[in-house]
Amino acid sequence: MVLWKRNRKWIIIALVALALFPLIITTYEVIFTENKSVTFLENYHPKFVFLVIGYYVLLLCLGVFWFIRQIIIITRLNNEKTKAELMLLKSQISPHFFFNMLNNLYGLVAKDTKKAQELILKLSDMMRYSIYEGSKETVTLKEEIDFLKNYIELHKMRYHKPINIEFKCDTDGNQTITPLLLIILLENAFKHGVENLRTLAYIKIDLQSAANHISFTIENNYQESENESSGIGLKNLKRRLELIYPNQHELSFSISGNVYKAQLILKQL
């Protein structure tokens, strides 16, 4: 193995030269002899002919082996690249939410210790879910729903204004889903709707599932702003869906007046 690593270049050149040697002899006979036609390895000893043919068969097998090995290596590299990209995208989920919650806790600790403690416990549960469950390929739909409800409760404790939130859920909680997908759309509804509206803010959520699909629809009112930006959340969501659910998802957005609606359908074949 050490000899191969050190002299790989020269070994490959020698193998190629040996492979070309019979071809060079045949070409020479065609060009520089009076024979009108030359049969490959004609007039050579049968043992030599079998040796050369065996050598070519060996080279062919080595070539096929090398080709298959390269395909396997490329496939593994692509898989590792995909996993690395997914981990990077997951690490960027909900930074806006966690930053805001920490800022709220800083001001709340001195004013309302009990409420601050409740917020810390819920925030701890969410961060634990994001770190440990978020690293898994799939979680149960029930776990993801509990995470969404915890998120909603935290927001209700944050704000000092009435918020109308409807969460309709008709699902089989044992179904599986990639973690931390639905939270992005919910976070977007709070960020661009509830946070910017002083009164009459609302969010309507409808989560349904069947044997082979999951449907998540979320609607919120909002106030237009010149500084409005989509942020990294929706971009990350679209990229994750492309990687995890290729040709198995539908993500759509619609705006009617001051009402924003998003729908995600996951098809589980």
DAURPE-V910566 format. One record per residue. N is the residue number from 0. D_CENTER is the distance of its C-alpha to the mean C-alpha in Angstrom with 1 decimal. Layout:
N/D_CENTER ; N/D_CENTER
This chain:
0/37.4 ; 1/38.6 ; 2/41.0 ; 3/38.2 ; 4/36.0 ; 5/39.1 ; 6/40.5 ; 7/37.6 ; 8/38.6 ; 9/42.2 ; 10/41.5 ; 11/39.3 ; 12/42.1 ; 13/44.7 ; 14/42.8 ; 15/42.5 ; 16/46.1 ; 17/47.3 ; 18/45.4 ; 19/47.0 ; 20/50.5 ; 21/51.7 ; 22/50.3 ; 23/52.2 ; 24/55.4 ; 25/55.2 ; 26/54.6 ; 27/57.6 ; 28/59.8 ; 29/58.8 ; 30/59.6 ; 31/62.6 ; 32/64.4 ; 33/66.6 ; 34/64.6 ; 35/63.4 ; 36/60.6 ; 37/59.0 ; 38/57.2 ; 39/54.3 ; 40/55.8 ; 41/59.2 ; 42/62.1 ; 43/59.9 ; 44/60.6 ; 45/58.6 ; 46/57.2 ; 47/55.9 ; 48/54.4 ; 49/52.6 ; 50/51.4 ; 51/49.9 ; 52/48.3 ; 53/46.8 ; 54/45.5 ; 55/43.8 ; 56/42.3 ; 57/41.0 ; 58/39.5 ; 59/37.8 ; 60/36.4 ; 61/35.1 ; 62/33.6 ; 63/31.8 ; 64/30.6 ; 65/29.4 ; 66/27.5 ; 67/25.8 ; 68/25.0 ; 69/23.4 ; 70/21.2 ; 71/20.1 ; 72/19.5 ; 73/17.5 ; 74/15.3 ; 75/14.8 ; 76/14.2 ; 77/11.4 ; 78/9.8 ; 79/10.6 ; 80/9.3 ; 81/5.7 ; 82/6.4 ; 83/8.2 ; 84/6.1 ; 85/4.0 ; 86/7.7 ; 87/9.1 ; 88/7.7 ; 89/8.9 ; 90/12.0 ; 91/12.8 ; 92/13.1 ; 93/16.7 ; 94/18.6 ; 95/21.1 ; 96/22.0 ; 97/22.5 ; 98/24.5 ; 99/26.7 ; 100/27.3 ; 101/28.4 ; 102/30.7 ; 103/32.2 ; 104/32.8 ; 105/34.7 ; 106/37.1 ; 107/37.3 ; 108/38.3 ; 109/41.8 ; 110/42.4 ; 111/41.1 ; 112/40.4 ; 113/39.8 ; 114/37.2 ; 115/35.5 ; 116/35.4 ; 117/33.8 ; 118/31.1 ; 119/30.4 ; 120/30.1 ; 121/27.7 ; 122/25.6 ; 123/25.6 ; 124/24.4 ; 125/21.4 ; 126/20.6 ; 127/21.0 ; 128/18.6 ; 129/15.9 ; 130/16.4 ; 131/17.2 ; 132/15.7 ; 133/12.5 ; 134/11.9 ; 135/12.2 ; 136/9.9 ; 137/12.3 ; 138/15.4 ; 139/18.4 ; 140/18.7 ; 141/21.8 ; 142/20.2 ; 143/17.9 ; 144/21.1 ; 145/23.0 ; 146/20.6 ; 147/21.0 ; 148/24.8 ; 149/25.0 ; 150/23.4 ; 151/26.0 ; 152/28.8 ; 153/28.0 ; 154/28.2 ; 155/31.5 ; 156/32.9 ; 157/32.0 ; 158/33.7 ; 159/37.5 ; 160/37.4 ; 161/37.1 ; 162/33.8 ; 163/33.7 ; 164/30.5 ; 165/30.3 ; 166/27.8 ; 167/28.3 ; 168/26.5 ; 169/27.3 ; 170/24.8 ; 171/24.8 ; 172/23.4 ; 173/22.6 ; 174/19.8 ; 175/16.3 ; 176/13.3 ; 177/10.0 ; 178/11.5 ; 179/12.0 ; 180/11.1 ; 181/14.8 ; 182/16.1 ; 183/14.8 ; 184/17.1 ; 185/19.9 ; 186/19.7 ; 187/20.1 ; 188/23.1 ; 189/24.8 ; 190/24.1 ; 191/25.5 ; 192/27.9 ; 193/29.5 ; 194/29.6 ; 195/31.4 ; 196/33.8 ; 197/37.0 ; 198/38.0 ; 199/37.0 ; 200/33.3 ; 201/31.5 ; 202/28.1 ; 203/28.0 ; 204/25.1 ; 205/25.1 ; 206/22.8 ; 207/23.6 ; 208/22.4 ; 209/23.9 ; 210/23.5 ; 211/20.8 ; 212/19.2 ; 213/18.5 ; 214/19.8 ; 215/19.5 ; 216/22.0 ; 217/22.9 ; 218/25.9 ; 219/27.6 ; 220/30.4 ; 221/30.2 ; 222/32.4 ; 223/31.8 ; 224/31.6 ; 225/31.9 ; 226/29.5 ; 227/26.7 ; 228/23.3 ; 229/19.9 ; 230/18.4 ; 231/14.9 ; 232/13.9 ; 233/13.8 ; 234/12.2 ; 235/9.2 ; 236/9.3 ; 237/9.6 ; 238/6.8 ; 239/4.3 ; 240/6.9 ; 241/7.0 ; 242/4.0 ; 243/5.2 ; 244/8.6 ; 245/9.9 ; 246/13.5 ; 247/13.5 ; 248/13.4 ; 249/15.9 ; 250/15.7 ; 251/19.1 ; 252/21.3 ; 253/25.1 ; 254/27.9 ; 255/31.4 ; 256/33.8 ; 257/32.5 ; 258/30.1 ; 259/26.3 ; 260/24.4 ; 261/20.8 ; 262/19.6 ; 263/16.4 ; 264/16.9 ; 265/14.6 ; 266/16.2 ; 267/16.3 ; 268/18.1
